[in-house]
Amino acid sequence: MTLPDTATNPAGADRTFQVDLRGLVDLLSHHLYSSPRVYLRELLQNAVDALTARHRLAPDAPDGAPTDAFGIRLYADGAAVRVEDDGVGLTEADVHTFLATIGRSSKRADTIAEQRADFIGQFGIGLLSCFLVADEIHVLSRSARTPDAPTVEWRGRGDGSYTVRTLPASARPRPGTTVTLTPRADAGEWTRPAQVHALARHFGALLRHPVTFDDGTGGPGVPVNPEPAPWARTHPTPGARSRALAAYGEEVFGFTPLDTIELDLPAVGLKGVACVLPETVPAGRRHGHRVHVKGMLLSDQAEEILPDWAFFVRCVVDAESLRPTASRESLYEDDTLSAVRDALAERLRDWIARAAASDPDLLGRFLQAHHLAVKSLAVHDDEILRMLLPWLPFETTDGHTTLDEFARTHSTVLVTSSVEEFRQVAAIASSAGLGVVNGGYTYDRELVRRLPEVRPGTTVADLDPATLTAHLDPVDRDTELAAAAYIAQARDALAVFGCDVALRAFQPASAPALLVDSREARHERTRSQLAREQEGGLWGDILGALRQEAPRAQLILNQLNPLVRTAVAIDEPELARTSAEALYGQAVLLSRRPLRPAESSLINRSFLDLLAHALRKDR
Ligand SMILES: Nc1ncnc2c1ncn2[C@@H]1O[C@H](COP(=O)(O)OP(=O)(O)OP(=O)(O)O)[C@@H](O)[C@H]1O
């Protein structure tokens, strides 16, 4: 055991934290950054910040040239990656204070606190990301603050050691900084010339300072960001502008936008474009948007910039004052971000309103692809509801149609509460001249019920199968009596399914039977049946206590149907029973609800029995 060295460290004396740089880099690579590729973004970002600082120092260079001409040059030849800037540079003291002190950032220093918003970096850890691809960071810098400043060389190593030395000013003729990395063998994937070029374009295509890339083959450096973003350019006509925005959207997202919506929020210096997706996306699937901060790409998967309902667009935005998190791959969820989200949502709403008011063709194409998104929006947004409800498509007894069209022919709009109920009643209701909308899909019933707000004079009422049954014509007494024996046999055959049987007359005459059954009734019957099976046990008691008078399903036979007329006259008990089972089976199939195992075997059995009967008769 080693005893503490009390001679050099007297008890109670202040000591200084030691940092295990390897552990820290490991932490960053596994928990902060999504991939080693971010090293290039951090280097570019430091160069951009240095240029911003230099511009603040003197808007014009000593020779009178505007500092806008200052830029960033990237080199990658396979053996080294080098990033060179004409920025503010570092003095020897700066190197000790900022480069060699983890967590210290010149962009947070008190003297320039008020300028902090101008910089992308702020945490003082970004440079460490270079250790994800190299064991040593070599920096050569010359400060622009003092004209005769010497060149400073700093070598920082992954084991936490570093060296600093000053060189004659001629070692770097002009102010600025050059960072050179010698990639580790395992980092080739991120440091190959083609990859460095691709990463530079990925992160830096919208940077406002000129950036060039040189792969060391001797030619001139190629521009990484040859032209500004389409929204920052001037275009000869509004049409040319929107074509340029659409072409840009296609380039970055790989689809031809249905339309583009220009975004501009001067309060946070945000500009950009929202591209309307030309095809339906599954509801709830959130899209990543491309968010740039001061030109630098922060994330191409940012979701937080728009509300959930906006899944019909993908955006590219570039903002001045959104705050990146330390990983620089997402945004701080603060008041500014939530205000930005609200303001962008407002822009999308305005676009929908404009299309509704003046471009029916565009609106039609938009709704065809995105009616679900719009429905989810209209539920909570009165303005959208008012504008778009009449245009939204619904499933009705007149087929798929808009509510506006439907309400023109049906002053009372009936709506079911489930898809299943709609299937049960649609044919019968439409023969009876009733207009029914399928309210079973998400949002639909809620929206249809609000139709009178938008179209005064229209009445909306719920339609359940029981209400419909009450409207079916009873048959006359003689017919009822003649069918009594058959009905009794049918009731007996279907009792196991908790199903009653009745005879009525209704259109269309082609429909032999209607199964009236609601989901609640079915659940109730299942519960009662379980309680019966578990009689006496704990579960049986609990389920029994819950039991209400189990509502029964009803098979309503159509007296107008020729097959039913023949069936009720059958005097062969076996065949009467099989025919009742077959009619029940067919009605269940028509309702398209899931079959219970007993129902599947009933359908099977009745089909085979009827087949056997038919074949016997033919013999
Ligand atoms: N190219 C450069 N030119 C001038 N100074 C630089 C350059 N690169 C780094 N520095 C100095 O080194 C400091 C630390 O850089 P580092 O990238 O680690 O952090 P940061 O950019 O301040 O903040 P963040 O962690 O948010 O990126 C910077 O604050 C800056 O003072």
PDBQT file of the ligand as one rigid body, heavy atoms in Angstrom, charges set to zero:
ROOT
HETATM    1  N1  LIG A 701      -9.754  26.968 -35.262  1.00  0.00    +0.000 N 
HETATM    2  C1  LIG A 701      -9.683  27.633 -34.087  1.00  0.00    +0.000 A 
HETATM    3  N2  LIG A 701      -9.347  28.928 -34.053  1.00  0.00    +0.000 NA
HETATM    4  C2  LIG A 701      -9.285  29.613 -32.895  1.00  0.00    +0.000 A 
HETATM    5  N3  LIG A 701      -9.523  29.073 -31.695  1.00  0.00    +0.000 NA
HETATM    6  C3  LIG A 701      -9.869  27.777 -31.647  1.00  0.00    +0.000 A 
HETATM    7  C4  LIG A 701      -9.966  26.978 -32.821  1.00  0.00    +0.000 A 
HETATM    8  N4  LIG A 701     -10.317  25.726 -32.456  1.00  0.00    +0.000 NA
HETATM    9  C5  LIG A 701     -10.446  25.745 -31.112  1.00  0.00    +0.000 A 
HETATM   10  N5  LIG A 701     -10.179  26.966 -30.618  1.00  0.00    +0.000 N 
HETATM   11  C6  LIG A 701     -10.189  27.385 -29.215  1.00  0.00    +0.000 C 
HETATM   12  O1  LIG A 701     -10.260  26.231 -28.402  1.00  0.00    +0.000 OA
HETATM   13  C7  LIG A 701     -11.403  26.297 -27.538  1.00  0.00    +0.000 C 
HETATM   14  C8  LIG A 701     -11.928  24.908 -27.282  1.00  0.00    +0.000 C 
HETATM   15  O2  LIG A 701     -12.478  24.374 -28.487  1.00  0.00    +0.000 OA
HETATM   16  P1  LIG A 701     -13.543  23.250 -28.429  1.00  0.00    +0.000 P 
HETATM   17  O3  LIG A 701     -13.934  22.881 -29.820  1.00  0.00    +0.000 OA
HETATM   18  O4  LIG A 701     -13.037  22.152 -27.568  1.00  0.00    +0.000 OA
HETATM   19  O5  LIG A 701     -14.771  23.921 -27.662  1.00  0.00    +0.000 OA
HETATM   20  P2  LIG A 701     -15.773  25.086 -28.082  1.00  0.00    +0.000 P 
HETATM   21  O6  LIG A 701     -15.820  25.209 -29.561  1.00  0.00    +0.000 OA
HETATM   22  O7  LIG A 701     -15.411  26.318 -27.311  1.00  0.00    +0.000 OA
HETATM   23  O8  LIG A 701     -17.126  24.547 -27.503  1.00  0.00    +0.000 OA
HETATM   24  P3  LIG A 701     -17.907  23.219 -27.922  1.00  0.00    +0.000 P 
HETATM   25  O9  LIG A 701     -17.477  22.140 -27.011  1.00  0.00    +0.000 OA
HETATM   26  O10 LIG A 701     -19.313  23.614 -27.710  1.00  0.00    +0.000 OA
HETATM   27  O11 LIG A 701     -17.498  22.974 -29.335  1.00  0.00    +0.000 OA
HETATM   28  C9  LIG A 701     -12.343  27.211 -28.241  1.00  0.00    +0.000 C 
HETATM   29  O12 LIG A 701     -13.244  27.832 -27.321  1.00  0.00    +0.000 OA
HETATM   30  C10 LIG A 701     -11.433  28.206 -28.904  1.00  0.00    +0.000 C 
HETATM   31  O13 LIG A 701     -11.033  29.189 -27.990  1.00  0.00    +0.000 OA
ENDROOT
TORSDOF 0
